[in-house]
Amino acid sequence: MARLLILVALLGSSLSMPVMAASAKFVATPYGDEQKVVFDFYLDDPDKINSALYWLKALVDPLMAAPYDIAPDDFHIKIVIHGTELVTLAKHN
């Protein structure tokens, strides 16, 4: 009996969901020419700097590709680091 009630509840909830596939359309977000972004990284291990830089790549790559074609010179990106990742950028004497 409990299985039947669960089945009825699941079927009822799936039938009440709206069908969105028929009304979906592609929209290209109209970004401006200048992108101003601040990344604030605080990592507990210097080896995690690669995954942090992936966030930067994930922002820049789509905006440099079509349909936006924004030039790299139009990006105003600031990166703030203040964790253990400082050793990856420090120059040793």
PDB file as gemmi writes it, atoms N, CA and C in Angstrom:
CRYST1    1.000    1.000    1.000  90.00  90.00  90.00 P 1                      
ATOM      1  N   MET A   1       0.825  -1.191   0.000  1.00  0.00           N  
ATOM      2  CA  MET A   1       0.000   0.000   0.000  1.00  0.00           C  
ATOM      3  C   MET A   1       0.871   1.257   0.000  1.00  0.00           C  
ATOM      4  N   ALA A   2       1.975   1.225   0.773  1.00  0.00           N  
ATOM      5  CA  ALA A   2       2.859   2.386   0.851  1.00  0.00           C  
ATOM      6  C   ALA A   2       3.525   2.634  -0.500  1.00  0.00           C  
ATOM      7  N   ARG A   3       3.894   1.567  -1.203  1.00  0.00           N  
ATOM      8  CA  ARG A   3       4.509   1.720  -2.519  1.00  0.00           C  
ATOM      9  C   ARG A   3       3.536   2.354  -3.507  1.00  0.00           C  
ATOM     10  N   LEU A   4       2.280   1.979  -3.412  1.00  0.00           N  
ATOM     11  CA  LEU A   4       1.269   2.536  -4.293  1.00  0.00           C  
ATOM     12  C   LEU A   4       1.094   4.027  -4.027  1.00  0.00           C  
ATOM     13  N   LEU A   5       1.098   4.427  -2.777  1.00  0.00           N  
ATOM     14  CA  LEU A   5       0.959   5.838  -2.434  1.00  0.00           C  
ATOM     15  C   LEU A   5       2.151   6.647  -2.931  1.00  0.00           C  
ATOM     16  N   ILE A   6       3.343   6.079  -2.811  1.00  0.00           N  
ATOM     17  CA  ILE A   6       4.538   6.777  -3.288  1.00  0.00           C  
ATOM     18  C   ILE A   6       4.483   6.921  -4.810  1.00  0.00           C  
ATOM     19  N   LEU A   7       4.056   5.865  -5.501  1.00  0.00           N  
ATOM     20  CA  LEU A   7       3.948   5.900  -6.951  1.00  0.00           C  
ATOM     21  C   LEU A   7       2.930   6.948  -7.396  1.00  0.00           C  
ATOM     22  N   VAL A   8       1.805   7.014  -6.733  1.00  0.00           N  
ATOM     23  CA  VAL A   8       0.777   7.994  -7.074  1.00  0.00           C  
ATOM     24  C   VAL A   8       1.295   9.407  -6.816  1.00  0.00           C  
ATOM     25  N   ALA A   9       2.029   9.600  -5.734  1.00  0.00           N  
ATOM     26  CA  ALA A   9       2.574  10.923  -5.417  1.00  0.00           C  
ATOM     27  C   ALA A   9       3.599  11.354  -6.459  1.00  0.00           C  
ATOM     28  N   LEU A  10       4.448  10.424  -6.886  1.00  0.00           N  
ATOM     29  CA  LEU A  10       5.445  10.751  -7.893  1.00  0.00           C  
ATOM     30  C   LEU A  10       4.812  11.054  -9.241  1.00  0.00           C  
ATOM     31  N   LEU A  11       3.832  10.263  -9.645  1.00  0.00           N  
ATOM     32  CA  LEU A  11       3.161  10.491 -10.914  1.00  0.00           C  
ATOM     33  C   LEU A  11       2.390  11.806 -10.892  1.00  0.00           C  
ATOM     34  N   GLY A  12       1.751  12.089  -9.784  1.00  0.00           N  
ATOM     35  CA  GLY A  12       0.998  13.340  -9.670  1.00  0.00           C  
ATOM     36  C   GLY A  12       1.900  14.552  -9.743  1.00  0.00           C  
ATOM     37  N   SER A  13       3.079  14.489  -9.109  1.00  0.00           N  
ATOM     38  CA  SER A  13       3.985  15.632  -9.148  1.00  0.00           C  
ATOM     39  C   SER A  13       4.615  15.791 -10.524  1.00  0.00           C  
ATOM     40  N   SER A  14       4.865  14.684 -11.231  1.00  0.00           N  
ATOM     41  CA  SER A  14       5.466  14.805 -12.556  1.00  0.00           C  
ATOM     42  C   SER A  14       4.460  15.297 -13.582  1.00  0.00           C  
ATOM     43  N   LEU A  15       3.192  15.018 -13.387  1.00  0.00           N  
ATOM     44  CA  LEU A  15       2.183  15.491 -14.316  1.00  0.00           C  
ATOM     45  C   LEU A  15       1.890  16.974 -14.127  1.00  0.00           C  
ATOM     46  N   SER A  16       2.133  17.485 -12.941  1.00  0.00           N  
ATOM     47  CA  SER A  16       1.838  18.896 -12.693  1.00  0.00           C  
ATOM     48  C   SER A  16       2.994  19.813 -13.087  1.00  0.00           C  
ATOM     49  N   MET A  17       4.159  19.253 -13.489  1.00  0.00           N  
ATOM     50  CA  MET A  17       5.289  20.081 -13.903  1.00  0.00           C  
ATOM     51  C   MET A  17       5.015  20.666 -15.295  1.00  0.00           C  
ATOM     52  N   PRO A  18       5.318  21.940 -15.483  1.00  0.00           N  
ATOM     53  CA  PRO A  18       5.113  22.524 -16.808  1.00  0.00           C  
ATOM     54  C   PRO A  18       6.156  22.012 -17.800  1.00  0.00           C  
ATOM     55  N   VAL A  19       5.775  21.946 -19.039  1.00  0.00           N  
ATOM     56  CA  VAL A  19       6.685  21.515 -20.092  1.00  0.00           C  
ATOM     57  C   VAL A  19       7.366  22.758 -20.642  1.00  0.00           C  
ATOM     58  N   MET A  20       8.695  22.855 -20.431  1.00  0.00           N  
ATOM     59  CA  MET A  20       9.438  24.042 -20.807  1.00  0.00           C  
ATOM     60  C   MET A  20      10.169  23.881 -22.141  1.00  0.00           C  
ATOM     61  N   ALA A  21      10.322  22.687 -22.627  1.00  0.00           N  
ATOM     62  CA  ALA A  21      11.126  22.459 -23.826  1.00  0.00           C  
ATOM     63  C   ALA A  21      10.523  23.140 -25.050  1.00  0.00           C  
ATOM     64  N   ALA A  22       9.238  23.191 -25.149  1.00  0.00           N  
ATOM     65  CA  ALA A  22       8.596  23.782 -26.318  1.00  0.00           C  
ATOM     66  C   ALA A  22       8.782  25.296 -26.356  1.00  0.00           C  
ATOM     67  N   SER A  23       8.936  25.925 -25.208  1.00  0.00           N  
ATOM     68  CA  SER A  23       9.032  27.383 -25.181  1.00  0.00           C  
ATOM     69  C   SER A  23      10.469  27.878 -24.980  1.00  0.00           C  
ATOM     70  N   ALA A  24      11.447  26.990 -24.970  1.00  0.00           N  
ATOM     71  CA  ALA A  24      12.834  27.393 -24.749  1.00  0.00           C  
ATOM     72  C   ALA A  24      13.412  28.012 -26.008  1.00  0.00           C  
ATOM     73  N   LYS A  25      14.257  29.053 -25.815  1.00  0.00           N  
ATOM     74  CA  LYS A  25      14.929  29.667 -26.953  1.00  0.00           C  
ATOM     75  C   LYS A  25      16.295  30.159 -26.509  1.00  0.00           C  
ATOM     76  N   PHE A  26      17.192  30.299 -27.461  1.00  0.00           N  
ATOM     77  CA  PHE A  26      18.548  30.755 -27.183  1.00  0.00           C  
ATOM     78  C   PHE A  26      18.568  32.277 -27.129  1.00  0.00           C  
ATOM     79  N   VAL A  27      19.170  32.802 -26.061  1.00  0.00           N  
ATOM     80  CA  VAL A  27      19.294  34.251 -25.919  1.00  0.00           C  
ATOM     81  C   VAL A  27      20.753  34.566 -25.634  1.00  0.00           C  
ATOM     82  N   ALA A  28      21.371  35.388 -26.469  1.00  0.00           N  
ATOM     83  CA  ALA A  28      22.747  35.825 -26.245  1.00  0.00           C  
ATOM     84  C   ALA A  28      22.692  37.070 -25.365  1.00  0.00           C  
ATOM     85  N   THR A  29      23.241  36.973 -24.176  1.00  0.00           N  
ATOM     86  CA  THR A  29      23.228  38.095 -23.245  1.00  0.00           C  
ATOM     87  C   THR A  29      24.058  39.234 -23.820  1.00  0.00           C  
ATOM     88  N   PRO A  30      23.508  40.424 -23.905  1.00  0.00           N  
ATOM     89  CA  PRO A  30      24.263  41.542 -24.492  1.00  0.00           C  
ATOM     90  C   PRO A  30      25.245  42.145 -23.487  1.00  0.00           C  
ATOM     91  N   TYR A  31      26.475  41.654 -23.476  1.00  0.00           N  
ATOM     92  CA  TYR A  31      27.492  42.187 -22.589  1.00  0.00           C  
ATOM     93  C   TYR A  31      28.060  43.466 -23.189  1.00  0.00           C  
ATOM     94  N   GLY A  32      28.484  44.378 -22.326  1.00  0.00           N  
ATOM     95  CA  GLY A  32      29.126  45.602 -22.790  1.00  0.00           C  
ATOM     96  C   GLY A  32      30.540  45.323 -23.257  1.00  0.00           C  
ATOM     97  N   ASP A  33      31.188  46.337 -23.786  1.00  0.00           N  
ATOM     98  CA  ASP A  33      32.543  46.161 -24.301  1.00  0.00           C  
ATOM     99  C   ASP A  33      33.558  45.961 -23.192  1.00  0.00           C  
ATOM    100  N   GLU A  34      33.382  46.612 -22.058  1.00  0.00           N  
ATOM    101  CA  GLU A  34      34.353  46.490 -20.971  1.00  0.00           C  
ATOM    102  C   GLU A  34      33.814  45.574 -19.882  1.00  0.00           C  
ATOM    103  N   GLN A  35      34.624  44.612 -19.499  1.00  0.00           N  
ATOM    104  CA  GLN A  35      34.268  43.701 -18.417  1.00  0.00           C  
ATOM    105  C   GLN A  35      35.112  44.045 -17.199  1.00  0.00           C  
ATOM    106  N   LYS A  36      34.474  44.370 -16.090  1.00  0.00           N  
ATOM    107  CA  LYS A  36      35.183  44.703 -14.852  1.00  0.00           C  
ATOM    108  C   LYS A  36      34.877  43.618 -13.834  1.00  0.00           C  
ATOM    109  N   VAL A  37      35.931  42.897 -13.417  1.00  0.00           N  
ATOM    110  CA  VAL A  37      35.761  41.748 -12.533  1.00  0.00           C  
ATOM    111  C   VAL A  37      36.851  41.765 -11.481  1.00  0.00           C  
ATOM    112  N   VAL A  38      36.494  41.360 -10.249  1.00  0.00           N  
ATOM    113  CA  VAL A  38      37.473  41.174  -9.176  1.00  0.00           C  
ATOM    114  C   VAL A  38      37.352  39.729  -8.689  1.00  0.00           C  
ATOM    115  N   PHE A  39      38.475  39.025  -8.706  1.00  0.00           N  
ATOM    116  CA  PHE A  39      38.548  37.681  -8.140  1.00  0.00           C  
ATOM    117  C   PHE A  39      39.294  37.789  -6.816  1.00  0.00           C  
ATOM    118  N   ASP A  40      38.745  37.196  -5.764  1.00  0.00           N  
ATOM    119  CA  ASP A  40      39.365  37.205  -4.451  1.00  0.00           C  
ATOM    120  C   ASP A  40      39.639  35.756  -4.058  1.00  0.00           C  
ATOM    121  N   PHE A  41      40.917  35.379  -4.070  1.00  0.00           N  
ATOM    122  CA  PHE A  41      41.302  34.002  -3.771  1.00  0.00           C  
ATOM    123  C   PHE A  41      41.972  33.930  -2.417  1.00  0.00           C  
ATOM    124  N   TYR A  42      41.529  32.992  -1.603  1.00  0.00           N  
ATOM    125  CA  TYR A  42      42.172  32.670  -0.337  1.00  0.00           C  
ATOM    126  C   TYR A  42      42.182  31.153  -0.255  1.00  0.00           C  
ATOM    127  N   LEU A  43      43.331  30.553  -0.529  1.00  0.00           N  
ATOM    128  CA  LEU A  43      43.433  29.102  -0.622  1.00  0.00           C  
ATOM    129  C   LEU A  43      44.243  28.543   0.538  1.00  0.00           C  
ATOM    130  N   ASP A  44      43.923  27.327   0.931  1.00  0.00           N  
ATOM    131  CA  ASP A  44      44.638  26.693   2.043  1.00  0.00           C  
ATOM    132  C   ASP A  44      45.836  25.872   1.583  1.00  0.00           C  
ATOM    133  N   ASP A  45      46.001  25.735   0.262  1.00  0.00           N  
ATOM    134  CA  ASP A  45      47.107  24.953  -0.270  1.00  0.00           C  
ATOM    135  C   ASP A  45      47.564  25.605  -1.579  1.00  0.00           C  
ATOM    136  N   PRO A  46      48.856  25.869  -1.745  1.00  0.00           N  
ATOM    137  CA  PRO A  46      49.332  26.509  -2.973  1.00  0.00           C  
ATOM    138  C   PRO A  46      49.031  25.708  -4.245  1.00  0.00           C  
ATOM    139  N   ASP A  47      48.871  24.404  -4.132  1.00  0.00           N  
ATOM    140  CA  ASP A  47      48.580  23.584  -5.309  1.00  0.00           C  
ATOM    141  C   ASP A  47      47.183  23.849  -5.880  1.00  0.00           C  
ATOM    142  N   LYS A  48      46.338  24.502  -5.124  1.00  0.00           N  
ATOM    143  CA  LYS A  48      44.977  24.780  -5.586  1.00  0.00           C  
ATOM    144  C   LYS A  48      44.898  26.027  -6.464  1.00  0.00           C  
ATOM    145  N   ILE A  49      46.029  26.668  -6.742  1.00  0.00           N  
ATOM    146  CA  ILE A  49      46.026  27.865  -7.576  1.00  0.00           C  
ATOM    147  C   ILE A  49      45.553  27.541  -8.998  1.00  0.00           C  
ATOM    148  N   ASN A  50      45.800  26.327  -9.471  1.00  0.00           N  
ATOM    149  CA  ASN A  50      45.356  25.943 -10.820  1.00  0.00           C  
ATOM    150  C   ASN A  50      43.836  25.960 -10.931  1.00  0.00           C  
ATOM    151  N   SER A  51      43.148  25.445  -9.925  1.00  0.00           N  
ATOM    152  CA  SER A  51      41.686  25.456  -9.986  1.00  0.00           C  
ATOM    153  C   SER A  51      41.153  26.878  -9.857  1.00  0.00           C  
ATOM    154  N   ALA A  52      41.859  27.731  -9.127  1.00  0.00           N  
ATOM    155  CA  ALA A  52      41.440  29.130  -9.019  1.00  0.00           C  
ATOM    156  C   ALA A  52      41.606  29.843 -10.352  1.00  0.00           C  
ATOM    157  N   LEU A  53      42.689  29.575 -11.040  1.00  0.00           N  
ATOM    158  CA  LEU A  53      42.914  30.202 -12.340  1.00  0.00           C  
ATOM    159  C   LEU A  53      41.953  29.678 -13.406  1.00  0.00           C  
ATOM    160  N   TYR A  54      41.406  28.498 -13.171  1.00  0.00           N  
ATOM    161  CA  TYR A  54      40.390  27.976 -14.087  1.00  0.00           C  
ATOM    162  C   TYR A  54      39.154  28.871 -14.088  1.00  0.00           C  
ATOM    163  N   TRP A  55      38.822  29.461 -12.936  1.00  0.00           N  
ATOM    164  CA  TRP A  55      37.686  30.389 -12.870  1.00  0.00           C  
ATOM    165  C   TRP A  55      37.934  31.591 -13.777  1.00  0.00           C  
ATOM    166  N   LEU A  56      39.161  32.055 -13.802  1.00  0.00           N  
ATOM    167  CA  LEU A  56      39.526  33.165 -14.671  1.00  0.00           C  
ATOM    168  C   LEU A  56      39.383  32.770 -16.141  1.00  0.00           C  
ATOM    169  N   LYS A  57      39.872  31.594 -16.473  1.00  0.00           N  
ATOM    170  CA  LYS A  57      39.766  31.091 -17.846  1.00  0.00           C  
ATOM    171  C   LYS A  57      38.311  30.896 -18.242  1.00  0.00           C  
ATOM    172  N   ALA A  58      37.476  30.436 -17.315  1.00  0.00           N  
ATOM    173  CA  ALA A  58      36.061  30.215 -17.605  1.00  0.00           C  
ATOM    174  C   ALA A  58      35.326  31.522 -17.861  1.00  0.00           C  
ATOM    175  N   LEU A  59      35.835  32.618 -17.357  1.00  0.00           N  
ATOM    176  CA  LEU A  59      35.237  33.919 -17.641  1.00  0.00           C  
ATOM    177  C   LEU A  59      35.710  34.463 -18.981  1.00  0.00           C  
ATOM    178  N   VAL A  60      37.002  34.384 -19.227  1.00  0.00           N  
ATOM    179  CA  VAL A  60      37.602  35.039 -20.393  1.00  0.00           C  
ATOM    180  C   VAL A  60      37.291  34.301 -21.694  1.00  0.00           C  
ATOM    181  N   ASP A  61      37.404  32.993 -21.716  1.00  0.00           N  
ATOM    182  CA  ASP A  61      37.246  32.231 -22.964  1.00  0.00           C  
ATOM    183  C   ASP A  61      35.897  32.446 -23.657  1.00  0.00           C  
ATOM    184  N   PRO A  62      34.761  32.344 -22.973  1.00  0.00           N  
ATOM    185  CA  PRO A  62      33.488  32.546 -23.682  1.00  0.00           C  
ATOM    186  C   PRO A  62      33.307  33.969 -24.208  1.00  0.00           C  
ATOM    187  N   LEU A  63      33.833  34.946 -23.505  1.00  0.00           N  
ATOM    188  CA  LEU A  63      33.663  36.325 -23.947  1.00  0.00           C  
ATOM    189  C   LEU A  63      34.577  36.683 -25.116  1.00  0.00           C  
ATOM    190  N   MET A  64      35.672  35.943 -25.281  1.00  0.00           N  
ATOM    191  CA  MET A  64      36.556  36.183 -26.417  1.00  0.00           C  
ATOM    192  C   MET A  64      36.067  35.470 -27.678  1.00  0.00           C  
ATOM    193  N   ALA A  65      35.192  34.495 -27.514  1.00  0.00           N  
ATOM    194  CA  ALA A  65      34.669  33.730 -28.652  1.00  0.00           C  
ATOM    195  C   ALA A  65      33.419  34.410 -29.222  1.00  0.00           C  
ATOM    196  N   ALA A  66      32.974  33.915 -30.352  1.00  0.00           N  
ATOM    197  CA  ALA A  66      31.744  34.427 -30.965  1.00  0.00           C  
ATOM    198  C   ALA A  66      30.564  34.070 -30.072  1.00  0.00           C  
ATOM    199  N   PRO A  67      29.552  34.836 -29.966  1.00  0.00           N  
ATOM    200  CA  PRO A  67      29.195  36.041 -30.707  1.00  0.00           C  
ATOM    201  C   PRO A  67      29.713  37.336 -30.072  1.00  0.00           C  
ATOM    202  N   TYR A  68      30.426  37.245 -28.948  1.00  0.00           N  
ATOM    203  CA  TYR A  68      30.826  38.474 -28.252  1.00  0.00           C  
ATOM    204  C   TYR A  68      32.105  39.077 -28.828  1.00  0.00           C  
ATOM    205  N   ASP A  69      33.105  38.259 -29.069  1.00  0.00           N  
ATOM    206  CA  ASP A  69      34.379  38.696 -29.659  1.00  0.00           C  
ATOM    207  C   ASP A  69      34.969  39.916 -28.953  1.00  0.00           C  
ATOM    208  N   ILE A  70      34.988  39.885 -27.638  1.00  0.00           N  
ATOM    209  CA  ILE A  70      35.563  40.992 -26.869  1.00  0.00           C  
ATOM    210  C   ILE A  70      37.076  40.815 -26.831  1.00  0.00           C  
ATOM    211  N   ALA A  71      37.792  41.877 -27.123  1.00  0.00           N  
ATOM    212  CA  ALA A  71      39.258  41.831 -27.144  1.00  0.00           C  
ATOM    213  C   ALA A  71      39.799  41.708 -25.723  1.00  0.00           C  
ATOM    214  N   PRO A  72      40.927  41.011 -25.537  1.00  0.00           N  
ATOM    215  CA  PRO A  72      41.504  40.865 -24.198  1.00  0.00           C  
ATOM    216  C   PRO A  72      41.886  42.205 -23.565  1.00  0.00           C  
ATOM    217  N   ASP A  73      42.157  43.202 -24.379  1.00  0.00           N  
ATOM    218  CA  ASP A  73      42.510  44.514 -23.837  1.00  0.00           C  
ATOM    219  C   ASP A  73      41.320  45.209 -23.172  1.00  0.00           C  
ATOM    220  N   ASP A  74      40.111  44.759 -23.461  1.00  0.00           N  
ATOM    221  CA  ASP A  74      38.924  45.377 -22.883  1.00  0.00           C  
ATOM    222  C   ASP A  74      38.525  44.764 -21.538  1.00  0.00           C  
ATOM    223  N   PHE A  75      39.271  43.768 -21.080  1.00  0.00           N  
ATOM    224  CA  PHE A  75      38.995  43.175 -19.771  1.00  0.00           C  
ATOM    225  C   PHE A  75      39.734  43.955 -18.696  1.00  0.00           C  
ATOM    226  N   HIS A  76      39.032  44.333 -17.660  1.00  0.00           N  
ATOM    227  CA  HIS A  76      39.644  44.966 -16.492  1.00  0.00           C  
ATOM    228  C   HIS A  76      39.460  43.989 -15.331  1.00  0.00           C  
ATOM    229  N   ILE A  77      40.441  43.102 -15.164  1.00  0.00           N  
ATOM    230  CA  ILE A  77      40.338  42.029 -14.175  1.00  0.00           C  
ATOM    231  C   ILE A  77      41.377  42.259 -13.092  1.00  0.00           C  
ATOM    232  N   LYS A  78      40.938  42.240 -11.861  1.00  0.00           N  
ATOM    233  CA  LYS A  78      41.821  42.346 -10.696  1.00  0.00           C  
ATOM    234  C   LYS A  78      41.737  41.034  -9.929  1.00  0.00           C  
ATOM    235  N   ILE A  79      42.899  40.520  -9.518  1.00  0.00           N  
ATOM    236  CA  ILE A  79      42.956  39.283  -8.744  1.00  0.00           C  
ATOM    237  C   ILE A  79      43.598  39.596  -7.403  1.00  0.00           C  
ATOM    238  N   VAL A  80      42.863  39.322  -6.344  1.00  0.00           N  
ATOM    239  CA  VAL A  80      43.353  39.543  -4.990  1.00  0.00           C  
ATOM    240  C   VAL A  80      43.676  38.181  -4.394  1.00  0.00           C  
ATOM    241  N   ILE A  81      44.931  37.998  -3.949  1.00  0.00           N  
ATOM    242  CA  ILE A  81      45.319  36.744  -3.303  1.00  0.00           C  
ATOM    243  C   ILE A  81      45.932  37.066  -1.952  1.00  0.00           C  
ATOM    244  N   HIS A  82      45.569  36.313  -0.941  1.00  0.00           N  
ATOM    245  CA  HIS A  82      46.095  36.567   0.399  1.00  0.00           C  
ATOM    246  C   HIS A  82      46.140  35.305   1.245  1.00  0.00           C  
ATOM    247  N   GLY A  83      46.246  34.179   0.595  1.00  0.00           N  
ATOM    248  CA  GLY A  83      46.367  32.913   1.314  1.00  0.00           C  
ATOM    249  C   GLY A  83      47.727  32.297   1.070  1.00  0.00           C  
ATOM    250  N   THR A  84      47.791  30.998   1.167  1.00  0.00           N  
ATOM    251  CA  THR A  84      49.055  30.304   0.964  1.00  0.00           C  
ATOM    252  C   THR A  84      49.495  30.290  -0.493  1.00  0.00           C  
ATOM    253  N   GLU A  85      48.626  30.739  -1.397  1.00  0.00           N  
ATOM    254  CA  GLU A  85      48.994  30.767  -2.810  1.00  0.00           C  
ATOM    255  C   GLU A  85      49.991  31.867  -3.125  1.00  0.00           C  
ATOM    256  N   LEU A  86      50.307  32.706  -2.162  1.00  0.00           N  
ATOM    257  CA  LEU A  86      51.310  33.751  -2.368  1.00  0.00           C  
ATOM    258  C   LEU A  86      52.673  33.170  -2.738  1.00  0.00           C  
ATOM    259  N   VAL A  87      52.976  31.986  -2.245  1.00  0.00           N  
ATOM    260  CA  VAL A  87      54.280  31.390  -2.535  1.00  0.00           C  
ATOM    261  C   VAL A  87      54.418  31.002  -4.007  1.00  0.00           C  
ATOM    262  N   THR A  88      53.310  30.845  -4.705  1.00  0.00           N  
ATOM    263  CA  THR A  88      53.386  30.517  -6.127  1.00  0.00           C  
ATOM    264  C   THR A  88      53.805  31.723  -6.959  1.00  0.00           C  
ATOM    265  N   LEU A  89      53.639  32.911  -6.413  1.00  0.00           N  
ATOM    266  CA  LEU A  89      53.973  34.127  -7.139  1.00  0.00           C  
ATOM    267  C   LEU A  89      55.214  34.835  -6.599  1.00  0.00           C  
ATOM    268  N   ALA A  90      55.674  34.418  -5.424  1.00  0.00           N  
ATOM    269  CA  ALA A  90      56.822  35.069  -4.800  1.00  0.00           C  
ATOM    270  C   ALA A  90      58.116  34.681  -5.497  1.00  0.00           C  
ATOM    271  N   LYS A  91      59.010  35.623  -5.594  1.00  0.00           N  
ATOM    272  CA  LYS A  91      60.302  35.363  -6.204  1.00  0.00           C  
ATOM    273  C   LYS A  91      61.310  35.148  -5.083  1.00  0.00           C  
ATOM    274  N   HIS A  92      61.955  33.993  -5.099  1.00  0.00           N  
ATOM    275  CA  HIS A  92      62.906  33.652  -4.059  1.00  0.00           C  
ATOM    276  C   HIS A  92      64.267  34.234  -4.409  1.00  0.00           C  
ATOM    277  N   ASN A  93      64.991  34.688  -3.398  1.00  0.00           N  
ATOM    278  CA  ASN A  93      66.341  35.238  -3.615  1.00  0.00           C  
ATOM    279  C   ASN A  93      67.345  34.119  -3.774  1.00  0.00           C  
TER     280      ASN A  93                                                      
END                                                                             
